[in-house]
Amino acid sequence: MKLAMIGFGQAGGKIVDKFLEYDERTGSGIVRSAVAVNTAKADLLGLERIPEEQRVLIGQARVKGHGVGADNELGAEIAEEDIDEIQGAIDNIPVHEIDAFLIVAGLGGGTGSGGSPVLAKHLKRIYTEPVYGLGILPGGDEGGIYTLNAARSFQTFVREVDNLLVFDNDAWRKTGESVEGGYEQINDEIVRRFGVLFGAGEVGAGDNVAESVVDSSEIINTLAGGGVSTVGYATESVETSDSGGGLLSRFKGEDDDGMDSANTTNRITSLVRKAALGRLTLPCEIDGAERALLVLSGPSEHLNRKGIERGRKWLEEQTGSMEVRGGDYPIREPNVAAAVLLSGVHNVPRIKELQQVAIEAQENMDELQRESEENLEALVEDDEDELDPLF
Ligand code: GDP
């Protein structure tokens, strides 16, 4: 499907930049337009692929291009005040050519965390196209303020978008890695997973014809109904018929077609299980997910309808959902991949934990604030109250 992507804040901008790189590399054509919005000038300058005229610096009067410093209430206020400047960049998007908007942001910071829900609300009021969010949860080691920001933003963002796709940095963090190096890999993972998913509805002319195509409307229908979504992914390398081992596999195919097709079916069903039961972008219980979409990609000789059907049935059993869609997406790459979108998930212990830590952080901050006022008063006022202030 074709998306207008808006990267809000530093993480959002970097990830949209990466989606453009993914598009260039794979020819998937999912980013029809890209916009970056930030209160920090330096972050906008650091982007590589988002066109300069599509980078919007907001809040100049308030923070002079220096960012909001993890204050997401300020981030939300600035987005409201400068919504016309953001709309100026959105006006350059040929909206009739897109299937949906996707707002991408790290929810633990200030600019994207506060601004994204404001922008989602604005876009939904003006356009009929769906507005999705891709929200990144902070790592557990980032500290209380980031957790509190994320919990408040998550609550607001879910309400304002047609669906919130979530990626949890905490579930993907590797110990002993520098934060920057870690983000590089995490961002690759984000773009690969959501890229395969959104790319499914974009099979262009000259590509192999899929056995059962996934089109944009199926992605939209899976996301419709709102709530929170997570994505699973698994891949396995295979030989393509025009690679080195191709001759052998072709002979085998002629000799023993039934065996090959059974292998293909088994590979697909096992990939679907691995994708759904392995690490999800937002770890959760898949039982109870309201809707699901299964996308199989790979060389067409390694895809078959039976495998997809079995995978779909298995997902129906596991989720208890009656709305499991599925299809394939032939690409010339030496691997078969399964992406599973689970939409409307409810049983998410990570969110409950995030909220708990956020509540504690808020109470601690209120307490510290009270103590700080008392301490300052004790310092500044003389004991017997004999001094008078000037005014
Ligand atoms: P903002 O610029 O004020 O919106 O804040 P940032 O985007 O810098 O940071 C918000 C949160 O996003 C942080 O707390 C991190 O959890 C996360 N984050 C920052 N940079 C990246 C990144 O490159 N990739 C990922 N996955 N997360 C990031």
Residues whose N, C-alpha, C, O or C-beta is under 5 A from the ligand:
A	BS01	GDP	F8 G9 Q10 A11 G12 K14 G106 L107 G108 G109 G110 T111 G112 S113 I136 L137 P138 G139 Y146 N169 Y183 I186 N187
